[in-house]
């Protein structure tokens, strides 16, 4: 299985991605054959800092779980409105 095929299963999930020119925490928006769309999160403010398009062959590492990723998920979740009704 190719990495991009696996990433397709994790669209709209928070993760850490390392690519040829950088590495960031964020949310995977889209995983396609030639690029991925990734919303980078500023870990200090927990706001979206920017959206990057990364060529798929440049992706070196992806961390979907782990303590740091779970912390980001928890902090982003805590900013959601509590009244759903």
ZAMARGU-4260 file (C-alpha; in steps of 0.2 Angstrom, whole numbers, plus 5000, padded with zeros to 4 digits):
<rodrens>
0) 5000/5000/5000 | 5007/5017/4996 | 5008/5031/5009 | 4995/5042/4999 | 4982/5028/4999
5) 4984/5026/5018 | 4983/5045/5021 | 4966/5045/5011 | 4959/5035/5026 | 4964/5049/5038
10) 4957/5065/5029 | 4950/5077/5042 | 4961/5070/5056 | 4974/5080/5066 | 4992/5074/5064
15) 5010/5078/5062 | 5018/5078/5045 | 5037/5080/5041 | 5041/5084/5023 | 5056/5089/5013
20) 5056/5107/5018 | 5047/5108/5035 | 5036/5099/5048 | 5021/5104/5056 | 5005/5099/5066
25) 4989/5101/5058 | 4973/5094/5050 | 4974/5084/5034 | 4961/5091/5022 | 4964/5081/5006
30) 4975/5067/5001 | 4977/5066/4982 | 4989/5057/4970 | 5000/5072/4967 | 4998/5083/4982
35) 4990/5084/4999 | 4981/5099/5007 | 4986/5102/5025 | 4980/5115/5037 | 4994/5120/5049
40) 4990/5124/5067 | 4999/5137/5077 | 5002/5126/5093 | 5003/5142/5104 | 4986/5149/5099
45) 4978/5133/5093 | 4972/5143/5078 | 4974/5138/5059 | 4990/5147/5054 | 4990/5143/5035
50) 4985/5130/5022 | 4999/5121/5012 | 4999/5110/4997 | 5013/5097/4998 | 5018/5086/4984
55) 5015/5068/4989 | 5033/5062/4985 | 5040/5075/4997 | 5032/5068/5013 | 5044/5059/5024
60) 5035/5055/5040 | 5017/5056/5047 | 5012/5054/5065 | 4994/5051/5067 | 4994/5046/5086
65) 5005/5050/5101 | 5004/5062/5115 | 5008/5078/5106 | 4994/5075/5093 | 4982/5070/5107
70) 4986/5086/5116 | 4982/5096/5100 | 4966/5087/5097 | 4960/5090/5115 | 4965/5109/5114
75) 4956/5111/5098 | 4941/5101/5105 | 4940/5112/5120 | 4938/5128/5109 | 4922/5121/5101
80) 4905/5128/5107 | 4898/5118/5121 | 4879/5121/5117 | 4874/5111/5102 | 4856/5114/5104
</rodrens>
